[in-house]
Amino acid sequence: MIHCKNCQVELPENSDFCNKCGGKVIRNRLTIRNLFEHLSETFFNYDNKLLRTFIDLFKCPEIVIEGYINGLRKRYVNPISYFGLAITLTGLYIVILNKFFPEALDFSAFAMKGQEEFQQKNVSFIQEYMSIFMMLYIPVYALIARITFVGINKFNYTELVIVFLYWQSQSSIISSVIIIIGAIFGINQGILGLVFLPLMTLYAAYILKRIYSLTLGQIVLRSILFLGVLTAVMIAIVILVIIIMLITGDFQQMVEAQRAAMEASKA
């Protein structure tokens, strides 16, 4: 008899995997060769969870998402781990851009005249707390989806959180890689963001269409309703931010900076 090195359960001598935790039985000492084989199997083999999850979230997202919701937990990466990977890659691309391609983070061209410094300060704030924003988006999107798909009680609120965890993770992983590639070729992150926003919206609609088994017309109508509710939420957030800025004095500072810029341009 041998023991599983992960959970210490006794196993027959000829076992290749633990019948309790599923861990692989390791008999050989660690060498450069089997370390490379393990890394190759983990990251480059189609049968590994990560690559399979990434591919199938495009090919058949309903199988990945509904599979997890219905109890299929071994075939794909769970949404929390996948989201953790997305946050890691997002933090990595921000570090790379700040260190090697700071011009890719220059959003002054997208600001109104006199608000360049204010705009850059906002961008820096968002980058610093990006992981928190990513986490906050998900329950909001799930709540909006719950409102939008009223009358279709296929998923509860918690299950919709899982849906948007996978969506946010997949979108962030793709955007992180493309933003780094874009920075290498001198493309500003703001420009890529304008391209990604509609693509992410379409991808969300695609996922929701598949998991709810809707027709094209049905998902278009639900998507319009979703965007309408989201717009109302965003307007409420903007109003709240303006109120906070009025209280702290930042709004007055922004107005004065814009006024000074306009007077300077006239002069």
Buried (B, 14 or more C-beta within 10 A) or exposed (E): EBEBEBEEBEBEEEBEEBEEEEBBBEEEEEEEEEEEEEEEEEEEEEEBBBBBBBEBBEEEBBBBBBBBBEEEEEEBBBBEBBBBBBBBBBBEBBEBBEEEBEEBBBBEEBBEEBBBEBBBEBBEEEBEEBBEEBBEEBBBBBBBBBEBBEEEEEBEEEBBBBBBBBBBBBBBBBBBEBBBEBBEEEBBBBEBBEEBEEEBBEBBBBBBBBBBEBEEEEBEEBBEBBBEBBEEBEEEEEEEEEEEBEEEEBBEEBEEBBEEBEEEEEE
